[in-house]
């Protein structure tokens, strides 16, 4: 019985090997396959190589993704530390895994230096051969993808604060970070000067960046502040959406909440908050005086004070329940979140300013203002 079970397992193992769509090449069959009219991606690997073992399941998926086009493109591998050692020497293989692209007529191959994830490999094959894979393309990430050619234009832009995650496709911690990082990028999508970006530091083309910024493990996350690009700051906080949002708000001067909506402080001006609170308690001539004070102050502050003044105009003009009704209307719009992010930002700022017109006792107003000033310090 045990023997039968053993034979069954062995048969399954052989079946799995037979089912592979990756073509195994040796010196005996290499020239019969490569350069015979079909382009090919060839992995030169070593059985003991850890990176090769990490790549193996991805490479199998890659071959499966192009199985419908075996007559147009080849996905193959060579044991360059075993039977295929002469081939490794012939094609200048000095490390494992090494991937090379051979044209339809063979000849000198092109070294593949992109990412080792399925999407990157499949995209490369499609680009080189024109053959599309069976992979359903994932939606593009919300964060910016940088490489050695685009890094300086974004991360070193003196007008932008930029957080960069240096990752590797095979890294488990990076894979767990990816969905969180994508949500963070969505949260800050409406902040053009606070950029969330990613670099595949394992790709050959990005090795100069890896070396320059001392990336020794994955993920490595660094913040490039607009005022000091020469000395990026290591991010050592938690890898949660909440932690990233708090960190970026502090370092970018933004007011985002988890989910992307602006926080309660966005658009608020402490000096106008004081006037607004007093305005809500005042009546008659006192209210008129506060309104005039606000108009005069707004001329020195600029557009940021515009909505404070508008609310006072409405109330002074006789719309006594304006604050309460408008606050309810805006709250309903924000709850539905059907408008564009830019419009939602405008509405949230208006709602925040309306909240400043809540009647608060004079001593409580002073305490709140002092607390806010202390927090901002």
N, C-alpha and C positions, 0 to 999 in steps of 0.2 A: 504493500500500500504506500509506504514511504517512498519507494522507488518510483512509483507511478506519479506521486505528487512532485517529486524532484524532476521527473521528465517533463511534467506539465509546465512547471516554472521555467525550465530551460527552453521549452518550446515557445513560451510567451516572450522570453528574452530574445530569442532568435527572430520571432515575429516582429518585435519592436525594431530590431536592427534592420530586417528586410524592408520594413515600412518606411525607413528614412528616405527622404527626398534629397538629402545631401549626397552628392556623388563623391566617392572616395577615389582619389587619384594616387598613383605610384609612378615611378620611372617607366614602368612597363606600359601603362596606358595613357600617360599624360599627353603625349603628342598626338594620340589618336582622338583625343577629346578637345584639347585646347588649340585654337587657331584653325578650326575646321568649319568656320562660317558662323559660329555663334559666340557672342561675348560671354565672359564668365567672371564671377567673383570667386576667388580661391582663398581659403583660410589656411595658412601654414601654422600648425599647432604642435604642441608637445603634450603627451598624455598626463604628465606630472604637473603641468602649469596651472596654477590657480586661476589666473585670468581666463585661460582657455576653458576651464571647467565652468566658470561663470557665463562665458559666451555661448557654450554648447547648446543649451535649451533655446536661446534666442536665435541661434543660427539654424536650428531645426525649424523653428517657426518661420524664419525667413524663407527657407526652401519650400515650406508648405504654402506660403503666401504667393509663390511663383510657380507652383506645380502645374497650373493650367497653361503655363507658357514654356514648358520644357523644350519646345522646338525653337524657342527664340532666345532664351537666356539660361545659363548654367550656374548653379550654386554648388560649389565643390570644396573639398578640403584635402590637405596633404599632411600626413604625420611626418613633419620635418625633423623629428628627432629619432625616427625609426626608419622604415623602409623608404620614406621620401626624403631622407637627409641630402642626397645629391641634388634634389630639386631645390631644397632650401638654400644650399650653397650656390647653385646656379643663379638664383634670383635674389641673392643678397639678403637673405633672412638672418637677422642678428638677434631677434627677440621674439617672444611669443605672447599672444598670437599676432601674426602679421597678415593683413588682408591685402590682396592685390587684385586689380581689375585688368583682365586681359581682353583686348579687342577681338573682333570676329576673326581677324587674320593672325592673331597671336602677337609675336614680337615682344618688345620691351613693355612690361606691364606698368600700370599706374598704382602707386601705393595709396591705399585708402587711409585717410587721416581723420575721418569724422567720428561721430559718436557710435557707441556699440549697442545702442538700444534698437529695437525692432523698427521703429519709425524712421530713424536716421539711416539705417542700412537699406531699408526698402526704398526710401526717397532717393538715395544715391543710385541704386540700380535703375529706378525709373528715369532718373535724370540722364544716366549714361546710355540706356538702351531704348528708352521710349516705351517700355513695357510696364503696364500698371499692375500693382499687386492686388490681391484680394482683400487686403486690409482696409477696413473702413477708417478713413482718416479721423483722428480725434479732433475735437475743437481746439483751435489754437489757444495756448495759455494766455492768461491775462497779464502775466509778467513779461517783461522784455527779454528776449534771448539775445545775448551778446556773444561775440567771438573776438578774436585778435584784431579783426579788421574794423569792428564797430565799437569796441570797448571805450576807447579814448573819447569818442564823440559824445557818448552818453555818460559814463561813469565819471569822467574828468571834466564834464561841462561845468564851468564855474558858476552857472546860474541854477544848478540843480543839486538837490540832496539825493543821493542814490544809495540804496542798500543792494548788495550783490551777494547771491549765494553761489559759491563755487562747488559744483556737484559732480558726481560720476554716475552714469546710467546704471551700473551694476550695484551701486551702494544702497543697502537696505534702509539706512537712516534717511538717505536722500529721497527714496521712494515714499517713505512715510511723511517727509516734509512737503512733498510736491503739492498735494491737495490743499494743505494749510497755506502754503506760500501763494498758491493761486487765489485763494480767498482774500488774502491780505492785499494782493495786487488789485483785486476787484474793489476792495474797500477804498483804495487810494487812486482809483482810475480817474477821478475828477480832480486830482491834484497834480497838475502838469510838472510841478517843480519838486515833487517827492516821488521818486521813481523806484519801482521794485523790479529787480533784474536778476538774471541767472546766466551763469557761464558753465558749460560742460568742460571742466578743467581736465578731464581725462582724454579729451580729443587732442590729437597730435598738434593741430594747428593752434591750440590754446595753451600749450605747454610753456611758452614764454610768459604768459600771464600767471600761470601756476607758480613759476619760479620767482617772478618779480614780487608777488604778494605773499610768498612764503606759505603756500597752501600745502600742508603736510598730511591732512586728513579730510574726510568728507562727512557731512558738508562743512565747509568753512564759510562763515558769513561775515562780511565786512561792510561798514558804513562809510561812504565817501561824502563828507560834509562839503557844502558849497564853499566854505571859507578856507578849507585846508585839504586839498586833494593829495598832497604829498604824504600825509600821514593818516590813512584810513583807520577807522576804529573797529576793533574786533567786537562783534556782537556775541555776547556770552549769556544772553537771556534765555528764557524758556522758548521752545519752538511751538508755541500755541498762537492762534490768531489774536487772542486778547493781548498777549505779551508783545507781539510785533506791533500791534496797533498803538499800544501805550508808548512803546519805544519811538516809533516814527512820529507820533504827535509831539513828543518831547523834543526830538531832534530836528524835525522839519518845521515846527511851529504851526502844525495843523490841528484841526479839531474833529477828527473822525471817530466814529464809534464802530464796533464790530457790526458788520453788515453794510458798512459804507455810508450810512446816514451821518450827517453832521451831529456833533455833540451839543449839549445844552449851552455851551459857552460860545459857540460860533456866532460871530456877528455882534456880540455884546461889547459895549464900551462902558467901563466902570463909572466914568463921570456922568454919562447919560443915564445909566441905571439909577444913580442917586436922584437925578432930576425926575426920572419917570416914576419912581416910587413916591416921591413927594407930590408929584402931579396927580397921582391916583388918589391921594388923601385930601388934596386941596379942593377949593371950590371958588367960584366967582373971580374976584380980582386977583387973588393969590394964584389961581390957576393960570390966568392971563399972563401974570408976571413970569411964572415958570416957563410958559410957552415962549415968551420973548427971549428969556435967558437961553433956552435951547436953540432958538434960531440963531442968536448971536454966536453961540459956541460952535454950532454946526459949520459956520463960515470958516472957522479955523481948523476944523477936523476934516471936512470934506464929505464925499459921497457916503462914507461908512455911517454917518449920522442921519442920513436922509429919511430912513423909515421911522426913526424915533420922532422926528419932526412931523412926519405925515400923520402918525397916530394922534399926536396932540392936536393937529389941525382938525381932524375928524371930530374929536371930542369937544374941542372949543367951539366948533361949528354947530354943535347941537346934537350930534349922534352919540348920546350918552351911553348906550349899550354896545357901542362899536367894538370895544376891546373884547368883551365876552363873546359876542357873536362871531367876530373874525377869528378868534382863537379856536373856537369849535369848528369852523369851516376849514381852517388850515390843518387842524389835527385830523380831520376826516380824510383830507387829501393825502397827508403823509402816511396814514394807516394803509391806504390802498396802494400806494407806490406805483402808480401806473404811468406817471410822467417820466420824462428824461431825467437822468441824474443831475444835469445842470439846473433844471427847473425845480427839482426837489430840494437842491441846495438853497435856491432863492427862497423857497417857501419855508424851509426850516429856519433860516435866518430871521425871516419875518415873524415866525412863531416864537422864536427865542426872544426877540425884542418885545413882542406883546407880553410875554411873561414878566418882563421888567416892570410892567404897569400894574402889577398886583399890589394892592394896598398893604404896606408893611409898616409896623410901628417904627418911629424914628430911630430908637436905640437899636432895633433889630437890623435896620438898614445899615447903620454904622458898623455893626458887627460883621454883617455879610460882606460889606465892601472891604473891611480890614482883612477878612479871611481870604477874599479873592486876591487882594494885593500881595498878601503873604505867599499864597500859592504860586502866583506868577513870578515872585522873586525867586 
